């Protein structure tokens, strides 16, 4: 018998035998594009990869002290299951971290640890949203449309504009508050890299509190705010970015704060994240994830607790990250701005932080090498084929309208690769007719 031969009859199982949920699920558009780019790079093509929101450790290495802490914890025998809600050491460290960095006081019962922020987002939806409930979120934004599908929620996309930094305005949210169960915000925002205005965030929080006061008098369940702040430490201008409870303390009972070391510590593969919320919300989220087994590895939790307790090391690494990210984002921004100044159909938003730059490439109705471009996917393919630049359209983040906007992520790009990519882009745009 050939050990490499597949078991007989495997092809007899197709989508029609699977659940309705799985058949209707749309896979990650970003990961699909990233897989395409990896194939091209493996074939030897020169590509400036600006797709996945990840870090190449050759360009962005996690803190040495954090990595040494993981090794020390493993050597000390921390290889067994952690508590399902997180090690006490890390949960206590998170409360100290939030007091130090944001001036927020929470009990340890408010903290839940998981394998990155993704399980915590899913648990937030599951703990707060019933099938048919409405969830409002900006478009573009990361994966809220998919989480709505997975939980049976009715998504209410809020199309945002450049004028408001690609964040919802208080007026947009105020009109929806009476009809929704959850408002999902992320700042700085993936995919745009832009931060919400503190005044706008404060107004949204005040409106949410007032809405819940009205609901309380009617005996109705409240509307909650899921506040994803995974990128907070990568914001360039504000050392202590605003949080809803710091701006409007009365919103704290209704707010779920989400964070992780994936972006702040360039540690996407170590899988440590946490949520901070009212203890009752945290307990139900913990119960859910206890059945899923989505906990973070114990050694990584021990090491993370030690690292975030060291304010000097955390702040030093943050400064290093900001310097390296700013160098890459600024180079891209200057390059696109120079092309725009030459009258070419591109524009870019001045970077505010994260690893993302928002760029518009308006090639609709134009042609490259005889191929006409009608939508964002056409433009994406043209940028890849004609300039070796790999980007992700805003359509991958829930936006339906074709408007030429793309996310550029610099976590896996060197300055040399960016320089070469910009040169190829200039040459390509000169060939567009």
C-alpha positions in Angstrom: 0.0 0.0 0.0 1.3 3.4 -0.9 1.5 5.4 2.3 1.3 8.7 0.3 -2.0 7.7 -1.4 -5.1 9.6 0.0 -7.8 7.6 1.7 -10.4 6.5 -0.8 -13.6 8.5 -1.2 -12.4 11.8 0.2 -13.6 13.7 -2.8 -17.2 12.5 -2.1 -17.5 15.1 0.7 -18.2 18.6 -0.6 -19.7 21.9 0.6 -23.2 20.5 0.3 -22.5 18.1 3.2 -21.3 20.9 5.6 -23.2 23.2 7.9 -25.1 26.3 6.6 -22.8 28.5 8.8 -19.6 27.2 7.2 -21.1 27.3 3.7 -22.0 30.9 4.1 -18.7 32.1 5.7 -16.4 34.2 3.6 -12.8 33.6 4.2 -10.4 36.4 5.0 -9.8 38.6 2.0 -6.5 39.9 3.4 -5.2 36.4 4.0 -6.2 35.4 0.4 -4.2 38.3 -1.0 -1.3 37.5 1.3 -1.1 33.9 0.1 -1.0 35.1 -3.5 1.9 37.4 -2.6 3.8 34.7 -0.8 3.6 32.5 -3.9 4.9 35.3 -6.1 7.8 36.0 -3.7 8.6 32.2 -3.6 8.8 32.3 -7.4 11.5 35.0 -7.2 9.4 38.0 -8.2 10.4 41.4 -6.7 7.5 42.5 -4.6 7.2 45.2 -2.0 4.8 43.4 0.3 2.5 45.9 1.9 -0.4 43.5 2.6 -0.7 41.6 5.9 -0.7 43.5 9.2 2.2 41.5 10.6 5.8 42.1 11.4 8.8 40.5 9.7 11.1 39.8 12.7 14.1 40.8 10.5 12.6 44.3 10.4 10.7 44.4 13.8 12.0 42.1 16.5 10.1 41.7 19.7 11.8 43.0 22.9 14.8 40.9 23.8 13.7 41.0 27.5 10.2 39.6 26.5 11.8 36.8 24.5 14.2 36.0 27.3 11.3 36.0 29.7 9.5 33.3 27.7 12.6 31.2 27.7 13.0 31.6 31.4 9.4 30.7 32.0 9.6 27.6 29.9 12.8 26.5 31.7 11.0 27.0 35.0 8.3 24.5 34.0 5.5 26.7 32.9 4.4 24.3 30.1 1.1 23.2 31.5 -2.4 24.7 31.0 -2.8 28.2 32.3 -6.0 29.2 34.2 -8.7 29.6 31.5 -9.1 33.3 32.3 -5.4 34.0 32.4 -2.6 33.7 35.0 -3.1 35.8 38.1 0.3 37.4 37.5 -0.7 38.8 34.1 -4.2 39.8 35.1 -2.8 41.7 38.1 -0.1 43.2 35.8 -2.8 44.4 33.4 -4.6 46.3 36.2 -1.3 48.0 37.1 -0.6 48.7 33.4 -4.0 50.4 32.9 -3.5 52.5 36.1 -0.1 53.6 34.9 -0.7 54.2 31.2 -4.4 55.4 31.2 -5.2 56.4 34.8 -7.9 53.8 34.9 -8.6 51.7 38.0 -10.1 48.2 37.5 -10.3 45.1 39.8 -8.5 42.0 38.7 -12.0 40.4 38.1 -12.4 42.8 35.2 -9.4 41.3 33.3 -9.7 38.3 30.9 -6.6 37.0 29.0 -6.8 35.1 25.7 -4.7 34.0 22.8 -4.6 37.5 21.2 -7.4 40.0 20.6 -9.4 37.9 18.1 -10.9 35.4 20.6 -11.8 38.3 22.8 -13.7 40.1 20.0 -15.6 36.9 19.3 -16.4 36.5 23.0 -17.6 40.1 23.2 -20.0 39.5 20.4 -21.2 36.2 21.9 -21.6 37.5 25.4 -23.5 40.7 24.5 -25.3 40.1 21.2 -28.2 37.9 20.5 -29.1 36.7 17.0 -30.9 39.5 15.2 -29.4 42.2 17.4 -27.9 45.2 15.5 -24.2 45.9 15.7 -22.9 49.2 14.3 -19.3 49.6 13.1 -17.4 51.8 10.7 -16.5 50.7 7.2 -13.8 50.2 6.5 -12.9 48.3 9.6 -11.4 44.9 10.4 -13.7 41.8 10.4 -16.8 43.2 12.1 -18.9 42.1 9.2 -17.6 38.5 9.6 -18.2 38.5 13.4 -21.7 39.7 12.8 -22.2 36.7 10.4 -20.7 34.3 12.9 -23.0 35.4 15.7 -26.2 36.0 13.7 -26.1 39.7 14.4 -27.4 42.3 11.9 -24.5 44.4 10.8 -25.0 48.1 10.5 -22.1 49.5 8.6 -21.3 53.2 9.0 -19.6 54.5 5.9 -16.9 56.9 7.2 -15.1 59.6 5.3 -11.7 61.1 5.1 -13.0 64.4 6.6 -13.6 62.6 9.9 -10.4 60.7 9.9 -12.3 57.6 8.7 -14.1 57.4 12.0 -17.8 57.7 12.7 -19.1 61.1 13.6 -21.2 61.7 16.7 -24.2 62.5 14.5 -23.8 59.2 12.6 -23.7 57.2 15.9 -26.4 59.2 17.6 -28.9 58.3 14.9 -28.2 54.6 15.4 -27.9 54.3 19.2 -31.6 53.7 19.9 -31.6 50.6 17.5 -28.3 48.9 18.3 -26.9 46.5 20.9 -23.2 47.0 20.3 -21.0 49.8 18.8 -17.6 48.6 17.7 -14.8 51.2 17.5 -11.1 50.8 16.8 -8.5 53.5 17.2 -6.1 54.0 15.7 -8.1 52.3 13.0 -7.2 49.2 11.0 -7.0 49.7 8.0 -6.6 53.4 7.8 -4.0 54.1 10.5 -6.0 57.2 11.6 -6.9 58.1 15.2 -10.4 59.2 16.4 -10.7 62.8 17.6 -11.0 62.8 21.4 -13.9 65.3 21.3 -15.8 63.1 18.9 -15.2 60.1 21.1 -16.3 61.9 24.2 -19.5 63.0 22.5 -20.2 59.4 21.4 -19.7 58.2 24.9 -22.0 60.8 26.4 -24.7 59.9 23.9 -24.3 56.2 24.7 -24.7 56.9 28.5 -27.8 59.0 27.8 -29.3 56.2 25.7 -28.7 53.7 28.4 -30.3 55.9 31.0 -33.4 56.0 28.8 -33.3 52.2 28.4 -32.9 51.7 32.1 -36.1 53.5 32.8 -37.9 51.2 30.3 -36.3 48.1 31.7 -34.3 47.3 28.5 -30.9 45.9 28.0 -28.2 48.5 27.4 -26.1 49.2 24.3 -22.4 48.4 24.8 -19.2 49.8 23.3 -16.4 47.5 22.2 -13.3 49.7 22.1 -10.4 48.0 20.3 -7.2 49.8 21.3 -4.7 47.2 20.0 -2.8 50.0 18.2 -2.9 52.6 20.9 0.9 52.6 21.7 1.7 53.0 18.0 0.0 56.4 17.7 2.7 59.0 16.9 1.4 62.2 18.5 -0.3 61.2 21.7 1.6 59.6 24.5 -1.5 58.6 26.3 -4.3 58.3 23.8 -7.9 58.8 25.1 -10.1 56.0 26.3 -13.8 56.1 26.8 -13.8 55.6 30.6 -11.1 58.4 31.0 -13.2 60.8 28.8 -16.6 59.9 30.2 -16.3 57.8 33.4 -20.1 57.0 33.3 -19.5 54.9 30.2 -17.2 52.5 31.9 -19.9 49.9 32.8 -20.8 49.6 29.2 -17.3 49.5 27.7 -15.2 46.5 26.8 -11.5 47.5 26.3 -9.4 45.2 24.1 -5.6 45.1 23.9 -2.8 42.7 23.0 1.0 42.6 22.7 0.7 41.6 19.0 1.2 45.1 17.6 2.6 47.1 20.5 5.4 44.6 21.1 5.8 43.3 17.5 4.8 39.9 19.0 2.0 38.7 16.6 3.0 35.1 17.1 3.2 35.0 20.9 -0.6 35.3 21.1 -1.3 37.2 24.3 -4.2 39.6 24.5 -6.7 40.8 27.2 -10.0 42.5 27.7 -11.0 44.8 30.5 -14.7 45.2 31.3 -17.3 45.0 34.1 -16.7 41.8 36.1 -20.1 40.4 35.0 -19.3 40.8 31.3 -15.8 39.4 31.9 -17.1 36.3 33.6 -19.5 35.4 30.8 -16.8 36.1 28.2 -14.5 33.8 30.3 -17.1 31.1 30.4 -17.4 31.2 26.6 -13.7 31.0 25.9 -13.3 28.3 28.5 -15.2 26.0 26.2 -13.2 27.2 23.2 -9.8 26.8 24.8 -8.5 30.1 23.4 -6.1 30.8 26.2 -2.7 32.3 25.7 0.4 30.0 26.3 1.4 30.1 30.0 5.0 30.9 29.5 4.1 33.9 27.3 1.7 35.1 29.9 4.4 35.0 32.6 6.9 36.9 30.4 4.3 39.5 29.4 3.4 40.2 33.0 7.0 40.9 33.8 7.6 43.0 30.8 4.6 45.3 31.0 5.3 45.8 34.7 8.7 47.4 33.6 7.6 50.8 32.6 11.1 51.8 31.4 11.5 48.8 29.1 8.0 49.2 27.7 8.4 52.9 27.0 11.9 52.4 25.5 10.6 49.7 23.1 7.6 51.9 22.2 10.0 54.7 21.2 12.0 52.3 19.1 8.8 51.0 17.3 7.5 54.5 16.6 10.9 55.5 15.1 11.0 52.5 12.8 7.4 52.7 11.8 7.5 56.5 11.2 10.5 56.2 8.9 8.7 53.7 6.7 5.3 55.4 6.7 6.8 58.8 6.1 8.8 57.5 3.2 5.7 56.1 1.6 3.7 59.2 2.3 6.4 61.5 0.8 6.7 59.2 -2.2 3.0 59.3 -3.0 2.8 63.0 -2.3 5.6 63.6 -4.8 3.8 61.6 -7.4 0.6 63.6 -6.7 2.5 66.8 -7.1 3.5 65.7 -10.5 -0.2 65.4 -11.4 -0.4 61.6 -11.2 -3.7 60.2 -9.9 -2.7 59.2 -6.4 -3.0 60.7 -2.9 -2.2 59.6 0.7 -3.2 60.5 4.2 -0.4 61.8 6.4 0.5 59.0 8.8 -0.8 59.2 12.4 0.6 55.9 13.6 0.2 52.1 13.5 1.8 50.2 10.6 -0.8 51.4 8.0 -1.0 54.1 5.4 -4.2 55.0 3.6 -3.6 55.6 -0.1 -5.9 56.4 -3.0 -5.0 55.3 -6.5 -7.6 56.7 -9.0 -7.1 54.6 -12.1 -10.8 53.9 -12.9 -11.4 53.8 -16.6 -7.7 53.9 -17.4 -5.6 51.1 -19.0 -2.2 49.5 -18.3 -0.7 47.5 -21.1 -4.1 47.3 -22.8 -5.9 46.1 -19.7 -8.7 48.5 -18.5 -9.2 49.1 -14.8 -12.8 49.3 -13.6 -12.7 48.6 -9.9 -10.3 48.3 -6.9 -9.4 44.7 -7.6 -8.4 45.7 -11.1 -6.2 48.4 -9.7 -4.7 46.1 -7.1 -3.7 43.6 -9.7 -2.3 46.3 -11.9 -0.1 47.7 -9.0 1.1 44.2 -8.4 1.8 43.2 -12.0 3.1 46.6 -13.1 5.0 47.9 -10.1 5.5 44.9 -7.8 3.6 46.6 -5.0 1.2 44.5 -3.0 -1.6 46.3 -1.3 -5.1 45.6 0.1 -8.3 47.4 -1.0 -10.7 48.8 1.5 -13.2 46.3 0.1 -11.4 43.7 2.2 -12.6 45.6 5.3 -16.3 45.7 4.6 -16.5 48.7 2.3 -18.9 48.2 -0.6 -18.2 51.3 -2.6 -15.4 51.3 -5.1 -13.4 54.5 -4.4 -9.7 53.6 -5.0 -8.6 53.5 -1.4 -6.1 50.9 -0.2 -4.3 49.9 3.0 -0.5 49.8 2.9 1.1 47.9 5.8 4.8 48.4 6.4 5.4 45.7 9.1 7.1 43.4 6.6 8.8 46.0 4.4 12.4 47.4 4.6 13.2 51.0 3.7 15.1 49.7 0.6 12.0 47.6 -0.5 9.8 50.7 -0.2 12.3 52.9 -2.2 12.4 50.3 -5.0 8.6 49.9 -5.0 8.1 53.6 -5.3 10.5 53.8 -8.2 8.6 51.0 -10.0 5.3 52.7 -9.2 6.4 55.9 -10.9 7.5 54.0 -13.9 4.2 52.1 -14.0 2.0 55.2 -13.7 3.9 56.8 -16.6 2.6 53.9 -18.8 -1.0 54.3 -17.8 -3.2 55.6 -20.5 
